[in-house]
Amino acid sequence: MQLVVARVGRAHGIKGEVTVEVRTDEPELRLGPGAVLATDPASTGPLTIESGRVHSGRLLLRFEGVGSRGAAEALRNTLLIAEVDPDEQPEDPEEFYDHQLIDLDVVTVDGTPVGRIAEISHLPYQDLLVVDRPDDAGQVLIPFVAEIVPEVDLAGQRAVVDPPPGLIDGAAEVAGPSAPRAEAD
């Protein structure tokens, strides 16, 4: 089974290093020197990690055969993909691989259907569930945090959400009369 473990960011310096957005909890295992990674798009790989280091809180990687800033910049936005055992599960029971979440039904805590998870968007500070709404009603983005997604039931093929007002319906609900506005002098 293949697992996206990082996305290449911009070039760093002039000798071929790149920043990477890490998408694995085991970067030392999956992104260590000597690791051979498939890529998306496939035409940019496979890539072998020559070296890695942390600089200002960001992981920097250098790949074999990539020795200039231009060559590094050409890899920007490339997904790095590791081959993993299909039976492998995250160590933490509160963590999930993307492939486990995609196609789960999404319902609210009261059982109201919301839609189906189409993809996971990995942002720097949190992940988002991209949920296709039924009847071509578009998509809704749901922050994948415990306060909003209190339950993921893989056996039942569903994710339960407790959204704040306005997250799913797109319009904030008003709880009581609004406070009067203060006027400027």
N, C-alpha and C positions, 0 to 999 in steps of 0.2 A: 504494500500500500504506500502511496506517496503522500507526503505531508509538507505543506508550505511552512518553512522554518524562518524565512526572512524575506525582506524586500530591499533591493539595492537602492540607496539614496544617491546623493550627489557625490562627485569626486572630492577627495580631500588631498590637497597638495599636488605635486607634479609627478609623483613616482608611481601612480596607479592605485593608490588606496581609495576605498569607497566607504561611505557611511552606510550602515544597514539598520533597518527597522526590524528588530528581532521579534519573531512570532512563535517562539518556543520557550518553554520554561527551563530547557536544558541547553543553553547556547554553548557551554563548554564541551558538551558531548557532540552536538549536531553541527557546530560551526568551528570546530577546532582545526588546527593545521593538518593537512592531509585529507580532510573530508572532501569527497567528490559529490557534487550536487547537480541534479538535473535543473533545468531552467524553464521558465515560461516567460517569453517565447523560447521554444526549444532551440532555435537557431543561434542563440547566444551561448549555449553550453554544450556539453557539461563543463562545469567550472570546478577546479581543484583549489582549495584554500591553501595559500602559501604561508600566510601569517595573519595574526589578529592582535588587536590591542584596544584598550579603552582610552579614549581621549575626551575630556570634558563631559563625561557621562554617556558618551556615544560609542558604540562598537565600530571599529574600523577594521576592514578586511582588505587583504591583498590577495589576488588570485594569480596562479601561475600563468605566465604569458601575457599578463596585463601590466605593462610597465610605464605607461604614460597617462597623463591626465585625460587626453582625448579618448584613449581606449577605455579608461575607467568611466568617463562620462557616457560613453556609448552603452554601458550596462545599466544606466539609470532606469528605475522602475521594473527591473527584471526580478521575477520571483525566484527564490532559491528553494528547491524541493529536495527533501531527503526521503530515502526509502526506509520505511519502518515496518516492523512486524505487524500484520493485520490484527493480531490479538492483543497488541500492546494498548494499555489504558493509561491515562494520566495518573500520577501518583496520588494527587489530591482529588477526592471524590466530588469536589465542587468545581473541577475544571473539566473542559470538554474539548475534543478536537472538532474542527469546523465540520468535517464530514458527518459527525454524530448529530449535529444540530440542524443541518440543512434538510429540508422537507418535513420537519416537525410541525404539527399543527400548533397554533398559538391560540390560547383561550384566556379570558380574564378569570379572576378568582371566583366569580359567580357562574362561570361556565359559558359565557358569551363568546362565540367564535370571533377571532380577530383576523386570521389568515394563516399563511404557511410561510415558514422561514425559507427565503430564496438564497440568501448569502449572508456572510458575516463580514462586516466592514471593520478592519483593524485600524483604529486611530491611535495617535500617540498616547492619549490618556485613558481611553476606554474603548471597548469594542461595541459595535452596534449590530443589532439583528435587523436585517433588511427583510421586511415581511410583506409578501404579496397579499393584498386585500382580496376578498372574494368578489366575483362579478366585475372584474376589471376596474375596481375602484382605486387603482393605483397602489402605491406602497406606503408603508409607514416605517420609520426608523425608531427602534426601541433600544435605549441604552441597556447593555447587558451587564447590569449590576444587581446585586442581591435584593436591594430595596424595590426594584421594579420587576425583576424576574425571580420571584422567590422559589420557584420549583421548576426543575427540568426532569421530566419523567421519560427516560429513554425507552423503557419497556412499554409504556403506554403511548409512545410516539407523540408527546405533546410538551409544550412549554407553557407554564402558567404565568401570566403577567398581572401586576397590580399597578396599572399606570396612573400617574398623576392626572388631574383634570386637564384636558386639552391635548394630551399626547397622541391619543388615537383618533379622536374625532376632529382634531385640527382647530378647535375653538375652545378656549378656556371657559369653564363653567364658573359662574359667579356664585359665591356662597354668601348670600345676604346682601344688604345694600352696600354700595361702594362708599368709601370714606370721602368726605368733602376735600376738594383740592385746596391747597394753601396758595394764597395769592402773593405774588411778588410785590414788594414795595416800589 
